Every structure is written in C-alpha cells, then in structure tokens.
C-alpha cells in the first residue's frame, strides 16, 4: 500500500540519488591578450564570446582571461598558444608574425574592402573557402575559433585633406609594409617610424605630414589632437585580423560536445559583431569631431581612385616573387582565390 510515509521515503531516496550522480568535470581554458580590457574588441571577447562559450557548454568550459600582456606580448601570441604552456587560447595578430604566417599577410595587401557585418562575413568565407589559411595556423599547432576583425584605415594629417591626391609630395607614416608601398605609389614619401612620443613631435615640427592608421588606434592614442584633419571611409580597407586561436592539442582533447559549444558560441558572437562595430565606428567619429578634429568623408569615386593609385596588383606580385624565393609555393594560387572573393565582396 502506497502511503504518504512511503512516498516521502521514495522522494528522499530519489533526492539522494540525484546528489550522488557524478557531475560533469569543468575544464578551465586560460586566455592571453596583449591589450588591456578596454575598448570594443577586448570587451566584446570577454562579455560576448567567452560568456557564450561558458553558456553553450553549460558550465563545462570556463575561460580564465588574462589581459594587457600579463602572459604574453602580442608579438609572441602565436608561439604562446602553439606551445600551450602559458595559455590554451590567445589572440594572434598575423601582422606581428609575418615569418610564421606569410599567407596571412595577403589580407592587408588590398586597399579597398567592406566593413562591419560584411567584413565579418568576408573573413568567414575566406577561411571556409581557402583552407591554406587554417593549414598555416595548424603548422604552428593552433586552430582558429573566432575571427575578430578591425576597423577601416583613415588618413590623419596636419593640413586639410579634400582627397588623397593631396598627399603627393608629403611625408606619411604607416606601420604596414603594404601601406608604405601604397603611399609611395601615391607620390608620398613613406616614413617608417616607431610609435611613441616621437610621432607627435615629428607632426608638431612639420617633419611628418600625416599618419595612415586604423580609426580606433587614432582614437585611442589621441592622434587626432595633433593631426587634426582626417579623411575617412568605411571602405578604406585595413585587413587587420585579431585571430582568437586555441592550442591544437587542447582543441583535439576537448569532448565533441565542447567543440560544438565553442562553435555555437562563435556563431552567436558573429551575429552581433558587425552591428557593434558599426555603432562603435560612428561613436568614434562623433568623438573625434567633438574633440575639434575635422572629419572629411572620402566618396565612392575617391575610394576607387585610391585603389587604382596604389598599384596594389603589382605590389602583390612583387611580394609574392620574394616569398617564392623563401620557399612559399602556393602564394599565387591563394592570392588568386582571395582576389575573387574580395572582388565579389567589393561589388556586393
């Protein structure tokens, strides 16, 4: 006979059974980033991507994030994640490791490209359609789990700029070897200079006329307060990528359900990244204006003229010839496929 007393005993037994069941083990993954936890990118990684990974894995995965080069500098990001000793995941900036990731340098070899959500979609298509990029990472014992992109480039000068033909004969600084060649093709004198106080001193002294730099760097470093005239366009392509990469062995050792959880988290993050970048871009330009900078938008025709002026196709071929001498055999094939994808994206 079933009584209240026996049912209470059964419930007690069920409760004890639930408590006694083994709980899923939690895996802590250590993340390394060379930039401080401020600004759009790092905040997005922490508050969106990492939270989604913990949510999608139902707590099985926990991210122990370290910022501001606490574990590794930006230049050592690929080595750090490849070894998997200090960190399981790290941000990898291809430009900082050209010898280890030569094919990845091709991203910056295009002067024009999409921004915001279209840029997010573009990079995902590139990695999906051109396996050599993932293979290049795998050769360094790393696998990409998220492709975090950068903002467009802008021209910040000490004199008014109405169009880019006006930089001819002027001295302009850039950190990218591609952009230094673009500046030279445009008739400017390309200047390679360490980023520091000397940049601002050179601008003040008239020894430097301007900087070709991504909008967020100009904003974060108050460049616009010295180089007060900016010429900008969302289609002035930077091609900067902040790869969130995981140690290959760590990835392979994860349960399939946890690999799938990371993939789902990335999908959610991708769906939000483009809009956040667009909103942040507009906010940065508004802040530049409120600080007294003169912001001029480069129109569509000006963007097309810049693309032609840079002579980027020749520069790409010259670079590939040098890389082939160093042993890079598949560069031409990769560039061909990449060019097709870029052309489609630019006419979207």
C-alpha positions in Angstrom: 0.0 0.0 0.0 1.3 3.4 -1.0 1.2 5.9 1.9 2.5 9.4 2.5 5.3 7.9 4.6 6.5 5.6 1.9 6.2 8.3 -0.8 8.3 10.6 1.4 10.9 7.8 1.7 10.9 7.3 -2.0 11.4 11.0 -2.7 14.2 11.1 -0.2 15.8 8.2 -2.0 15.5 10.0 -5.3 17.0 13.2 -3.9 19.9 11.2 -2.5 20.3 9.5 -5.9 20.4 12.9 -7.7 23.0 14.2 -5.3 25.1 11.1 -5.7 25.2 11.3 -9.5 28.6 12.4 -10.8 28.8 16.0 -12.0 30.5 16.9 -15.3 34.1 18.0 -14.9 34.8 21.6 -15.6 37.7 22.5 -17.9 39.4 25.8 -17.4 40.9 27.4 -20.5 43.5 30.1 -20.0 43.3 33.1 -22.4 46.1 35.6 -23.2 45.6 39.0 -24.8 48.2 41.7 -25.2 45.8 44.6 -25.0 44.0 45.9 -21.8 40.4 45.1 -21.1 39.0 48.3 -22.6 37.6 49.3 -25.9 35.3 47.4 -28.2 37.4 44.4 -29.1 38.5 43.1 -25.8 35.2 43.9 -24.1 33.4 42.0 -26.8 35.6 39.0 -26.5 35.0 38.9 -22.7 31.4 39.9 -22.5 30.0 38.1 -25.6 32.3 35.3 -26.9 33.6 34.0 -23.6 30.2 34.2 -21.9 28.6 32.4 -24.8 31.2 29.6 -24.6 30.5 29.1 -20.9 26.8 29.3 -21.5 26.8 26.9 -24.5 29.0 24.4 -22.7 26.6 24.5 -19.7 29.5 25.5 -17.5 31.8 22.7 -18.6 34.2 25.2 -20.0 35.4 28.2 -18.1 37.7 30.9 -19.5 40.4 32.3 -17.3 41.2 35.5 -19.2 44.4 37.5 -18.8 44.8 40.9 -20.4 47.4 43.7 -21.0 50.3 41.3 -21.9 50.2 39.6 -18.5 51.0 36.3 -20.0 52.4 37.1 -23.4 53.2 40.1 -25.7 51.3 40.5 -29.0 54.4 39.5 -30.9 54.6 36.2 -29.0 50.9 35.3 -29.3 51.3 32.6 -31.8 54.2 30.9 -30.1 52.4 31.1 -26.7 49.3 29.4 -28.0 51.2 26.9 -30.1 53.2 25.7 -27.1 50.1 25.7 -24.8 52.1 26.1 -21.6 51.2 29.7 -20.5 47.8 29.8 -22.3 45.4 27.5 -24.1 43.9 30.3 -26.1 45.5 33.6 -27.3 44.8 36.5 -29.6 47.1 36.2 -32.7 47.8 39.2 -34.9 49.1 37.9 -38.2 51.0 41.1 -39.0 53.2 40.6 -35.9 54.4 37.2 -37.1 55.0 37.5 -40.9 57.6 34.8 -41.0 55.3 32.2 -39.4 52.1 33.3 -41.2 53.2 34.6 -44.6 49.9 33.8 -46.4 48.0 35.8 -43.8 49.9 38.9 -44.8 47.9 39.0 -48.0 44.8 40.3 -46.2 46.4 43.8 -45.9 47.5 43.8 -49.5 44.1 45.1 -50.7 43.5 48.9 -50.4 39.7 48.6 -50.5 37.2 46.3 -48.8 34.0 46.0 -46.8 33.4 46.9 -43.2 31.1 45.9 -40.3 28.9 42.8 -40.8 30.1 42.5 -44.5 33.7 42.3 -43.3 32.8 39.7 -40.7 31.1 37.6 -43.4 34.1 38.1 -45.8 36.7 36.8 -43.4 34.5 33.8 -42.5 34.1 33.0 -46.3 37.9 33.3 -46.8 38.6 30.8 -44.1 35.8 28.5 -45.3 36.9 28.5 -49.0 40.7 28.8 -48.7 41.9 26.0 -46.4 45.6 27.1 -46.7 44.9 29.8 -44.0 43.8 27.2 -41.4 46.6 24.9 -42.5 49.1 27.7 -41.9 47.8 28.1 -38.4 47.8 24.3 -37.9 51.5 24.2 -38.9 52.0 26.4 -35.8 49.9 24.0 -33.6 47.0 26.4 -33.5 43.4 26.4 -34.7 41.1 29.4 -35.1 38.0 29.5 -33.0 36.9 33.1 -33.8 37.8 35.8 -36.4 37.7 39.2 -34.7 38.2 42.0 -37.3 39.4 45.6 -37.2 38.2 49.0 -38.3 38.9 50.8 -41.6 42.0 52.9 -42.1 42.0 56.7 -42.0 44.3 59.4 -43.1 45.1 61.8 -40.3 47.1 64.9 -41.4 48.3 68.2 -40.1 46.9 70.0 -43.1 43.3 69.9 -44.6 42.7 66.9 -46.9 39.9 67.0 -49.5 41.1 63.9 -51.4 44.0 61.5 -51.4 45.8 63.1 -54.3 46.9 65.8 -51.9 49.3 63.5 -50.0 51.6 63.6 -53.0 54.9 65.1 -52.0 54.1 64.9 -48.3 55.7 62.7 -45.6 53.3 60.0 -44.3 53.9 57.3 -41.8 52.3 53.8 -41.6 53.2 50.6 -39.7 52.2 48.3 -42.6 54.8 47.4 -45.3 51.9 47.2 -47.8 50.7 50.7 -46.9 54.2 52.1 -47.2 54.2 50.9 -50.8 50.7 52.3 -51.3 51.8 55.7 -50.1 54.9 55.6 -52.4 52.7 54.8 -55.4 50.5 57.8 -54.5 53.6 60.1 -54.6 54.0 60.5 -50.9 57.3 59.9 -49.1 56.6 56.8 -46.9 58.0 57.1 -43.4 58.6 54.1 -41.1 58.8 55.3 -37.5 58.4 53.6 -34.1 55.1 54.6 -32.5 55.8 56.8 -29.5 56.2 60.4 -28.5 58.5 60.9 -31.5 55.4 60.6 -33.7 53.7 63.5 -32.1 56.9 65.6 -32.0 57.5 65.0 -35.7 54.0 66.1 -36.5 54.3 69.2 -34.4 57.7 70.0 -36.0 56.4 69.6 -39.6 58.8 66.7 -40.1 55.8 64.4 -40.7 52.6 65.5 -42.5 50.3 62.6 -41.5 49.6 59.1 -40.4 47.8 56.3 -42.3 46.3 54.3 -39.4 43.2 52.4 -38.3 40.4 54.7 -36.9 40.4 53.0 -33.5 44.2 53.4 -33.0 43.9 57.1 -33.9 41.1 57.5 -31.4 42.7 55.5 -28.6 46.0 57.3 -28.9 44.6 60.8 -29.3 46.3 61.2 -32.7 43.5 63.5 -33.9 44.5 66.1 -31.4 47.8 66.6 -33.2 46.9 65.5 -36.8 43.6 67.3 -36.7 42.4 66.7 -40.3 41.1 63.3 -41.1 39.9 61.8 -44.4 37.9 58.6 -43.8 35.8 56.0 -45.5 34.3 52.7 -44.3 35.8 51.1 -47.5 39.4 52.1 -46.9 40.3 48.6 -46.0 42.8 47.8 -43.3 42.5 44.0 -43.5 43.5 43.7 -39.8 42.6 40.5 -38.1 42.6 39.5 -34.4 42.6 35.7 -34.5 41.3 34.0 -31.4 43.3 30.8 -31.6 43.4 27.7 -29.5 46.3 25.3 -29.0 45.7 22.4 -31.4 46.3 19.7 -28.9 43.9 21.3 -26.4 41.3 21.5 -29.1 41.7 17.9 -30.1 41.4 16.8 -26.5 38.1 18.5 -25.9 35.0 16.4 -26.0 33.0 16.8 -29.2 30.1 18.4 -27.3 32.5 21.1 -26.1 34.0 21.7 -29.5 30.4 22.1 -30.7 29.6 24.5 -27.9 32.5 26.7 -28.9 31.3 26.7 -32.5 27.8 27.7 -31.4 29.2 30.5 -29.2 31.2 31.8 -32.2 28.1 31.9 -34.3 26.2 34.0 -31.7 29.2 36.3 -31.4 29.5 36.7 -35.2 25.8 37.6 -35.4 26.4 40.6 -33.0 29.9 41.8 -34.0 29.1 43.6 -37.2 26.4 45.9 -35.7 28.6 46.6 -32.6 31.5 47.6 -34.9 29.2 49.9 -36.9 27.9 51.6 -33.8 31.3 51.9 -32.3 32.7 53.4 -35.5 30.1 56.1 -35.6 30.6 56.9 -31.9 34.4 57.2 -32.5 33.9 59.6 -35.4 31.5 61.7 -33.4 34.0 61.9 -30.5 36.8 63.0 -32.9 34.5 65.8 -34.1 33.6 66.8 -30.6 37.3 67.0 -29.8 37.8 69.5 -32.6 39.1 67.3 -35.4 37.9 68.0 -39.0 36.4 64.8 -40.5 36.0 64.6 -44.2 34.3 61.6 -45.8 36.0 60.2 -48.9 33.3 59.4 -51.5 32.9 56.3 -53.6 34.8 57.8 -56.6 37.7 58.8 -54.3 37.8 55.2 -52.9 38.0 53.8 -56.5 40.8 56.3 -57.4 42.8 55.4 -54.3 42.5 51.7 -55.3 43.9 52.5 -58.7 46.6 54.8 -57.4 48.1 52.3 -55.0 49.0 49.9 -57.9 48.4 47.1 -55.4 48.3 44.4 -58.0 51.9 45.0 -58.9 52.9 45.3 -55.3 51.2 41.9 -54.6 53.1 40.3 -57.4 56.4 41.7 -56.4 55.9 40.5 -52.8 54.9 37.0 -54.0 58.1 36.8 -56.1 60.1 37.5 -53.0 58.2 35.0 -50.9 58.6 32.3 -53.6 62.4 32.7 -53.2 61.9 32.0 -49.5 60.0 28.8 -50.3 56.4 29.8 -50.3 55.0 27.7 -53.2 51.2 28.2 -53.0 51.1 32.0 -52.7 49.9 32.7 -56.3 47.1 30.2 -56.0 45.9 31.6 -52.7 46.1 35.2 -53.9 44.1 34.3 -57.0 41.3 32.8 -54.9 41.4 35.6 -52.3 41.2 38.2 -55.1 38.0 36.6 -56.5 36.4 36.7 -53.0 37.5 40.3 -52.4 36.2 41.4 -55.8 32.8 39.9 -55.1 32.6 41.5 -51.6 33.5 44.9 -53.0 30.7 44.7 -55.6 28.2 43.4 -53.1 
